[in-house]
Amino acid sequence: MKKIVYIVLLFCPLIATAQNYTLEQCIEMSLTNSYDIKNSHIDYEMADQTKKEAFTKYFPSVSASGVAFRSNEYLIDETVDLSMVGSILTSIGMGAIVPSIPSSIPIQKIKDGVVGMVSATQPIFAGGQIINGNKLARVGRDVSELNISLTENDVIMKTEEYFWDIVSLTEKLKTLDAVTEQLDELHKTVVAAVDAGVTRQNDLLRVELQQQNIESSRIKVENGIKVYKLLLRNQTGASEDSFDISISEFPVVRDPEAFYLSPEEGVNDRIETQLLGKGVEAARLQNKITVGKYMPTIAAGAGYMYHNVLERDVDMGVVFGTVSIPLSSWWEGSHAIKAQKLNKEKAENQLQNMRELMSVDIESKWNQLTEAYQQTLIAQKSIESATENLHNLKDYYNAGTVSLTDMLEAQTLLQQNRDQYVDSCTDYYMKLTTYLQSTGRRSSSEVTFQK
């Protein structure tokens, strides 16, 4: 007895570590651990750094340069001819000193030295390229932020798909348990009838064959649950080997009218619409930047220079201004500007076209959602009818007025209708998430589990 107690105590910690997760928890974990989302955040950080880089263009550009040199020859190595000096002195009566004057003088200068310069240039007018470049960088960062939301939607959709697959198969396993229990009772009844000689051995074989079919289905369902749990565990990044989901029963399937949003509102709230709008904005800014490239640019600057190439220290400060007019590029620029205008027009057309297509898409997803809801209602009624049918056939079978085959068929029909109801419910939940995301919302978990 003590050994049994010790064994139970030994396994208690293992049982306690089992962790069951709700759909909301699974989604939260997936959003936290998804590598796709992490990479989307990295893209956002990169776009933010690009925006900050563009902002630096508002400030002066500072540069410094320095040169130190030594030559094996003088840079200035010339001879000055003084013969003309003697002629001039003779002509003015000073010929006596001519013999003391050399005929030429060698000049050798600059064999080594140091030159250094620091300058700062402040752009004053650049055709709007700096301002529009900053706006374009800001658009790029906004696009990266919207892409994070799109990636999150994809992760949510995949997480819900795995979650509801597990729920669906778990519910089907419950149905198989109920059918197994009924078949076990029926098997006992048929065995007693065979032993009493009331029915044939063939009826017993039919019951056992049905039991074997159910057992075969159970193996497939259990294996399916294992596979989807592994997929969901990988999706969420859960580390527990005993990973499982937490849901006692299906949440109430609510009338989709509670979630309806007009296509016009849905299109405006949709992430894709915002992305296309950013594309139009980017095309407009690109057009302005292209125009700015062919406009005059004006800058002002100041600098400081030092050198000692003349064997003495020399330093000086300078101020300067520059004006650059790309005269020869205007012809080329006119075509580049027209091309950018066409690109802007193309982006605007694409936005309008996609708005119309998204409106159709929202209508289509709404129709699919309402159809899925109607299917759940039909499946629920079918279960009630199949249950009543099986109950009646049991009474008839016990009274000997119907065959065993009829009752087994009724049992199979009930199982099929229960499975159909489970499939209809899970399909409804997935269609709900699809519809919500198509109208700018996120997940069915935000509304499905509300009381």
C-alpha positions as CSV (number, residue, x, y, z in Angstrom):
1,M,0.0,0.0,0.0
2,K,2.8,2.4,0.9
3,K,4.4,1.7,-2.5
4,I,1.2,2.7,-4.2
5,V,1.1,6.0,-2.3
6,Y,4.7,6.7,-3.1
7,I,4.1,6.1,-6.8
8,V,1.1,8.5,-6.8
9,L,3.1,11.2,-5.0
10,L,5.9,10.7,-7.5
11,F,3.6,11.4,-10.4
12,C,1.7,14.3,-8.8
13,P,4.2,16.9,-9.9
14,L,4.1,15.6,-13.4
15,I,0.3,15.9,-13.5
16,A,0.5,19.4,-12.0
17,T,2.8,20.5,-14.8
18,A,0.2,19.8,-17.4
19,Q,-0.9,23.1,-19.0
20,N,-4.2,23.6,-20.9
21,Y,-4.5,26.7,-23.0
22,T,-7.6,28.6,-24.1
23,L,-7.9,30.0,-27.6
24,E,-7.1,33.5,-26.4
25,Q,-3.9,32.2,-24.7
26,C,-2.9,30.3,-27.8
27,I,-3.3,33.4,-29.9
28,E,-1.4,35.5,-27.4
29,M,1.5,33.0,-27.3
30,S,1.6,32.8,-31.1
31,L,1.8,36.6,-31.5
32,T,4.6,36.6,-28.9
33,N,6.7,33.8,-30.3
34,S,6.1,33.9,-34.0
35,Y,9.3,34.3,-36.0
36,D,7.4,35.9,-38.8
37,I,6.1,38.6,-36.4
38,K,9.6,39.1,-34.9
39,N,11.0,39.6,-38.5
40,S,8.2,42.1,-39.2
41,H,9.2,44.1,-36.1
42,I,12.8,44.0,-37.4
43,D,11.6,45.4,-40.7
44,Y,9.8,48.1,-38.8
45,E,13.0,49.0,-36.8
46,M,15.0,49.1,-40.1
47,A,12.4,51.5,-41.6
48,D,12.5,53.6,-38.5
49,Q,16.3,53.9,-38.8
50,T,15.9,54.9,-42.5
51,K,13.5,57.6,-41.3
52,K,16.0,58.9,-38.8
53,E,18.7,58.8,-41.4
54,A,16.6,60.9,-43.7
55,F,16.1,63.5,-40.9
56,T,19.9,64.1,-40.8
57,K,19.7,65.6,-44.2
58,Y,18.2,68.8,-42.6
59,F,21.5,69.4,-40.9
60,P,24.9,70.7,-42.3
61,S,27.2,68.2,-43.8
62,V,30.6,68.5,-42.2
63,S,33.8,67.1,-43.8
64,A,37.5,67.2,-42.9
65,S,40.5,66.3,-45.0
66,G,44.2,66.4,-44.5
67,V,47.3,65.7,-46.5
68,A,50.9,65.3,-45.4
69,F,53.6,64.9,-48.1
70,R,57.3,64.7,-48.7
71,S,58.8,64.7,-52.2
72,N,62.2,63.5,-53.4
73,E,62.3,66.6,-55.6
74,Y,61.3,70.2,-55.0
75,L,57.8,70.9,-56.4
76,I,59.1,74.3,-57.5
77,D,62.6,74.0,-59.1
78,E,63.3,76.8,-61.4
79,T,66.2,79.2,-62.5
80,V,65.7,82.9,-62.8
81,D,67.8,84.5,-65.6
82,L,69.4,87.8,-64.5
83,S,71.3,88.7,-67.7
84,M,68.7,91.4,-68.5
85,V,69.6,93.0,-65.1
86,G,73.2,93.6,-66.2
87,S,72.1,95.3,-69.4
88,I,69.8,97.5,-67.5
89,L,72.4,98.5,-65.0
90,T,75.0,99.2,-67.7
91,S,72.5,101.4,-69.6
92,I,72.0,103.6,-66.5
93,G,75.7,104.0,-65.7
94,M,76.0,101.3,-63.0
95,G,78.0,98.8,-65.1
96,A,80.7,98.6,-62.3
97,I,78.6,96.4,-60.2
98,V,77.5,94.1,-63.0
99,P,80.4,91.5,-62.4
100,S,79.2,91.0,-58.9
101,I,75.6,90.0,-60.0
102,P,75.2,86.3,-60.9
103,S,73.8,85.5,-64.3
104,S,71.0,83.4,-62.8
105,I,69.5,82.4,-59.4
106,P,68.1,78.9,-58.7
107,I,64.7,78.8,-56.9
108,Q,63.8,75.5,-55.0
109,K,60.7,75.5,-52.9
110,I,58.1,73.0,-51.4
111,K,59.6,69.7,-50.8
112,D,57.3,68.7,-47.8
113,G,54.4,70.0,-45.9
114,V,51.0,69.5,-44.3
115,V,47.6,70.7,-45.6
116,G,44.3,70.4,-43.6
117,M,40.8,71.6,-44.2
118,V,37.4,71.4,-42.3
119,S,34.2,72.6,-44.0
120,A,30.5,72.6,-43.2
121,T,27.8,72.9,-45.9
122,Q,24.2,73.8,-45.1
123,P,21.6,73.1,-47.8
124,I,19.2,76.0,-48.2
125,F,17.0,74.9,-51.1
126,A,17.1,71.5,-52.7
127,G,13.9,71.5,-54.7
128,G,11.9,69.9,-51.8
129,Q,14.0,66.7,-52.0
130,I,14.9,66.7,-48.3
131,I,11.4,67.5,-47.1
132,N,9.8,64.9,-49.4
133,G,12.5,62.4,-48.7
134,N,11.7,62.6,-45.0
135,K,8.0,62.2,-45.7
136,L,8.7,59.2,-47.9
137,A,10.8,57.6,-45.2
138,R,7.9,58.1,-42.8
139,V,5.6,56.4,-45.2
140,G,8.0,53.5,-45.4
141,R,7.9,53.1,-41.6
142,D,4.0,53.3,-41.7
143,V,4.0,50.5,-44.3
144,S,6.2,48.3,-42.1
145,E,3.8,48.9,-39.2
146,L,0.8,47.9,-41.3
147,N,2.7,44.8,-42.5
148,I,3.1,43.8,-38.8
149,S,-0.7,43.8,-38.5
150,L,-1.1,41.7,-41.7
151,T,1.4,39.2,-40.3
152,E,-0.4,39.1,-37.0
153,N,-3.7,38.3,-38.8
154,D,-2.0,35.4,-40.7
155,V,-0.7,34.0,-37.4
156,I,-4.1,34.4,-35.7
157,M,-5.8,32.6,-38.6
158,K,-3.3,29.7,-38.5
159,T,-3.6,29.4,-34.7
160,E,-7.4,29.3,-34.8
161,E,-7.3,26.7,-37.6
162,Y,-5.2,24.3,-35.5
163,F,-7.2,25.0,-32.4
164,W,-10.6,24.3,-34.0
165,D,-9.2,21.2,-35.7
166,I,-8.3,19.9,-32.3
167,V,-11.7,20.8,-30.9
168,S,-13.5,19.2,-33.9
169,L,-11.6,16.0,-33.5
170,T,-12.1,16.0,-29.8
171,E,-15.8,16.4,-30.2
172,K,-15.9,13.6,-32.7
173,L,-14.0,11.4,-30.2
174,K,-16.8,12.1,-27.7
175,T,-19.3,11.0,-30.3
176,L,-17.3,7.8,-30.9
177,D,-17.3,7.2,-27.1
178,A,-21.1,7.5,-27.0
179,V,-21.5,5.2,-30.0
180,T,-19.1,2.7,-28.4
181,E,-21.1,2.6,-25.2
182,Q,-24.3,2.1,-27.2
183,L,-22.7,-0.7,-29.3
184,D,-21.4,-2.4,-26.1
185,E,-25.0,-2.5,-24.7
186,L,-26.3,-3.7,-28.0
187,H,-23.6,-6.3,-28.2
188,K,-24.7,-7.7,-24.8
189,T,-28.3,-7.8,-26.0
190,V,-27.5,-9.6,-29.2
191,V,-25.2,-12.1,-27.4
192,A,-28.1,-12.9,-25.1
193,A,-30.5,-13.2,-28.0
194,V,-28.1,-15.5,-29.9
195,D,-27.6,-17.7,-26.8
196,A,-31.4,-17.9,-26.4
197,G,-31.7,-18.8,-30.1
198,V,-33.9,-15.8,-30.8
199,T,-31.6,-14.3,-33.4
200,R,-28.9,-15.5,-35.7
201,Q,-25.1,-15.5,-35.2
202,N,-24.9,-13.2,-38.3
203,D,-26.5,-10.3,-36.3
204,L,-23.7,-10.6,-33.7
205,L,-21.1,-10.5,-36.4
206,R,-22.7,-7.3,-37.7
207,V,-22.5,-5.6,-34.3
208,E,-18.9,-6.7,-33.9
209,L,-18.0,-5.4,-37.3
210,Q,-19.6,-2.0,-36.4
211,Q,-17.5,-2.0,-33.2
212,Q,-14.4,-2.6,-35.2
213,N,-15.2,0.2,-37.6
214,I,-15.7,2.5,-34.7
215,E,-12.4,1.5,-33.1
216,S,-10.6,2.1,-36.5
217,S,-12.2,5.5,-36.6
218,R,-11.1,6.2,-33.1
219,I,-7.4,5.4,-33.9
220,K,-7.5,7.9,-36.9
221,V,-9.1,10.6,-34.8
222,E,-6.7,10.2,-31.9
223,N,-3.7,10.3,-34.3
224,G,-5.2,13.4,-35.9
225,I,-5.5,15.1,-32.5
226,K,-1.8,14.3,-31.7
227,V,-0.7,15.8,-35.0
228,Y,-2.7,19.0,-34.6
229,K,-1.5,19.4,-31.0
230,L,2.1,19.3,-32.3
231,L,1.3,21.8,-34.9
232,L,-0.4,24.1,-32.4
233,R,2.4,23.7,-29.9
234,N,4.9,24.7,-32.6
235,Q,2.7,27.6,-33.6
236,T,2.4,28.9,-30.1
237,G,6.0,28.1,-29.1
238,A,4.8,26.3,-26.0
239,S,7.5,24.2,-24.3
240,E,5.3,21.8,-22.3
241,D,5.3,18.2,-23.6
242,S,1.8,17.9,-22.0
243,F,0.5,20.8,-24.1
244,D,-3.3,20.7,-24.5
245,I,-6.1,23.1,-25.2
246,S,-8.8,24.1,-22.7
247,I,-12.4,24.1,-23.9
248,S,-15.2,22.2,-22.2
249,E,-17.8,22.6,-24.9
250,F,-18.5,24.6,-28.1
251,P,-19.3,28.3,-27.4
252,V,-22.7,29.5,-28.5
253,V,-23.0,29.9,-32.3
254,R,-24.3,33.4,-32.5
255,D,-26.4,35.0,-35.3
256,P,-23.8,36.7,-37.6
257,E,-26.0,39.7,-37.8
258,A,-24.3,40.8,-34.5
259,F,-21.0,41.1,-36.4
260,Y,-22.2,42.7,-39.6
261,L,-20.4,45.7,-41.0
262,S,-21.2,47.4,-44.3
263,P,-18.8,46.7,-47.1
264,E,-18.0,50.5,-47.4
265,E,-17.0,50.6,-43.7
266,G,-15.2,47.3,-43.9
267,V,-13.1,48.5,-46.9
268,N,-12.1,51.7,-45.1
269,D,-11.0,49.8,-42.0
270,R,-9.1,47.1,-43.9
271,I,-5.3,47.0,-43.6
272,E,-4.9,46.4,-47.3
273,T,-6.7,49.6,-48.0
274,Q,-4.4,51.5,-45.7
275,L,-1.4,49.9,-47.4
276,L,-2.7,50.8,-50.9
277,G,-3.2,54.4,-49.6
278,K,0.4,54.5,-48.5
279,G,1.4,53.3,-51.9
280,V,-0.5,56.3,-53.5
281,E,1.1,58.6,-51.0
282,A,4.6,57.2,-51.8
283,A,4.0,57.6,-55.5
284,R,3.1,61.3,-55.1
285,L,6.2,61.9,-53.0
286,Q,8.4,60.1,-55.5
287,N,7.0,62.4,-58.2
288,K,7.8,65.5,-56.1
289,I,11.3,64.2,-55.4
290,T,11.8,63.6,-59.2
291,V,10.7,67.2,-59.9
292,G,13.1,68.5,-57.2
293,K,16.1,66.7,-58.8
294,Y,15.9,69.0,-61.8
295,M,15.4,72.3,-59.8
296,P,18.3,74.6,-58.7
297,T,20.0,73.7,-55.4
298,I,21.4,76.4,-53.1
299,A,23.8,75.9,-50.2
300,A,25.9,78.0,-47.9
301,G,29.0,76.9,-46.1
302,A,32.0,77.8,-44.1
303,G,35.5,76.3,-43.7
304,Y,38.9,76.5,-42.1
305,M,42.2,75.7,-43.8
306,Y,45.8,75.3,-42.5
307,H,49.1,74.6,-44.4
308,N,52.8,75.0,-43.9
309,V,54.0,74.2,-47.5
310,L,55.8,77.6,-47.7
311,E,57.8,76.8,-44.6
312,R,55.6,78.8,-42.4
313,D,52.2,78.2,-40.7
314,V,49.3,79.6,-42.6
315,D,45.6,79.3,-41.5
316,M,42.5,81.0,-42.9
317,G,38.7,80.9,-42.7
318,V,36.4,81.0,-45.7
319,V,32.7,81.3,-46.2
320,F,31.1,80.4,-49.5
321,G,27.7,79.9,-51.3
322,T,26.9,77.5,-54.1
323,V,24.1,77.5,-56.7
324,S,23.7,74.5,-59.0
325,I,21.3,74.5,-62.0
326,P,21.1,71.3,-64.0
327,L,20.5,73.0,-67.3
328,S,21.5,70.0,-69.5
329,S,19.3,67.6,-67.5
330,W,16.0,69.5,-68.1
331,W,15.2,67.6,-71.3
332,E,15.9,64.3,-69.6
333,G,14.1,65.4,-66.5
334,S,10.8,66.2,-68.4
335,H,10.5,62.5,-69.3
336,A,11.4,61.3,-65.9
337,I,8.7,63.6,-64.3
338,K,6.1,62.3,-66.8
339,A,7.0,58.7,-65.9
340,Q,6.5,59.4,-62.2
341,K,3.2,61.1,-62.9
342,L,2.0,58.0,-64.7
343,N,3.3,55.8,-61.8
344,K,1.2,58.0,-59.4
345,E,-1.9,57.6,-61.7
346,K,-1.3,53.8,-61.8
347,A,-1.2,53.7,-58.0
348,E,-4.4,55.6,-57.7
349,N,-6.1,53.3,-60.2
350,Q,-4.9,50.3,-58.3
351,L,-6.3,51.7,-55.1
352,Q,-9.7,52.2,-56.6
353,N,-9.7,48.8,-58.3
354,M,-8.7,47.0,-55.1
355,R,-11.4,48.9,-53.1
356,E,-14.0,47.6,-55.5
357,L,-12.6,44.0,-55.3
358,M,-12.4,44.2,-51.5
359,S,-16.0,45.2,-51.3
360,V,-16.9,42.2,-53.4
361,D,-14.7,40.0,-51.2
362,I,-16.4,41.3,-48.0
363,E,-19.8,40.5,-49.5
364,S,-18.6,37.0,-50.4
365,K,-17.2,36.3,-47.0
366,W,-20.4,37.6,-45.4
367,N,-22.4,35.2,-47.5
368,Q,-20.1,32.3,-46.6
369,L,-20.5,33.2,-42.9
370,T,-24.3,33.3,-43.1
371,E,-24.3,30.0,-45.0
372,A,-22.1,28.4,-42.3
373,Y,-24.5,29.7,-39.6
374,Q,-27.5,28.2,-41.4
375,Q,-25.6,24.9,-41.8
376,T,-25.2,24.7,-38.0
377,L,-28.9,25.2,-37.5
378,I,-29.7,22.5,-40.0
379,A,-27.2,20.1,-38.5
380,Q,-28.6,20.8,-35.0
381,K,-32.1,19.9,-36.2
382,S,-30.7,16.8,-38.0
383,I,-29.2,15.6,-34.7
384,E,-32.6,16.0,-33.0
385,S,-34.3,14.0,-35.7
386,A,-31.6,11.3,-35.8
387,T,-31.7,11.0,-32.0
388,E,-35.5,10.6,-32.0
389,N,-35.2,8.1,-34.9
390,L,-32.7,5.9,-33.0
391,H,-34.8,6.1,-29.8
392,N,-37.8,4.8,-31.7
393,L,-35.9,2.1,-33.6
394,K,-34.5,0.8,-30.3
395,D,-38.1,0.3,-29.0
396,Y,-39.1,-1.3,-32.3
397,Y,-36.0,-3.6,-32.2
398,N,-36.7,-4.6,-28.7
399,A,-40.3,-5.4,-29.8
400,G,-38.9,-7.4,-32.7
401,T,-40.6,-5.2,-35.4
402,V,-37.4,-3.9,-37.1
403,S,-34.1,-5.6,-38.0
404,L,-30.7,-5.1,-36.4
405,T,-29.6,-3.6,-39.7
406,D,-32.1,-0.8,-39.4
407,M,-31.0,0.1,-35.9
408,L,-27.3,0.0,-36.9
409,E,-28.0,2.3,-39.8
410,A,-29.9,4.7,-37.5
411,Q,-26.9,4.7,-35.1
412,T,-24.6,5.4,-38.0
413,L,-26.8,8.2,-39.2
414,L,-26.8,9.8,-35.7
415,Q,-23.0,9.6,-35.6
416,Q,-22.8,11.2,-39.1
417,N,-25.1,14.0,-38.1
418,R,-23.2,14.7,-34.9
419,D,-19.9,14.9,-36.9
420,Q,-21.6,17.1,-39.4
421,Y,-22.7,19.5,-36.6
422,V,-19.1,19.6,-35.3
423,D,-17.8,20.3,-38.8
424,S,-20.4,23.0,-39.3
425,C,-19.6,24.7,-36.0
426,T,-15.8,24.8,-36.6
427,D,-16.4,26.0,-40.1
428,Y,-18.6,28.8,-38.7
429,Y,-15.8,29.9,-36.3
430,M,-13.2,30.0,-39.1
431,K,-15.6,31.8,-41.5
432,L,-16.3,34.3,-38.7
433,T,-12.5,35.1,-38.2
434,T,-12.1,35.4,-42.0
435,Y,-15.0,37.8,-42.2
436,L,-13.9,39.9,-39.2
437,Q,-10.4,40.2,-40.7
438,S,-11.8,41.2,-44.1
439,T,-13.5,44.1,-42.3
440,G,-10.5,45.3,-40.4
441,R,-11.1,43.3,-37.2
442,R,-8.9,40.5,-35.9
443,S,-10.3,37.3,-34.4
444,S,-13.4,35.3,-33.6
445,S,-12.0,34.7,-30.2
446,E,-12.8,38.4,-29.4
447,V,-16.5,37.8,-29.8
448,T,-17.1,34.0,-29.8
449,F,-16.5,33.5,-26.1
450,Q,-18.4,36.5,-24.9
451,K,-21.3,35.6,-22.6
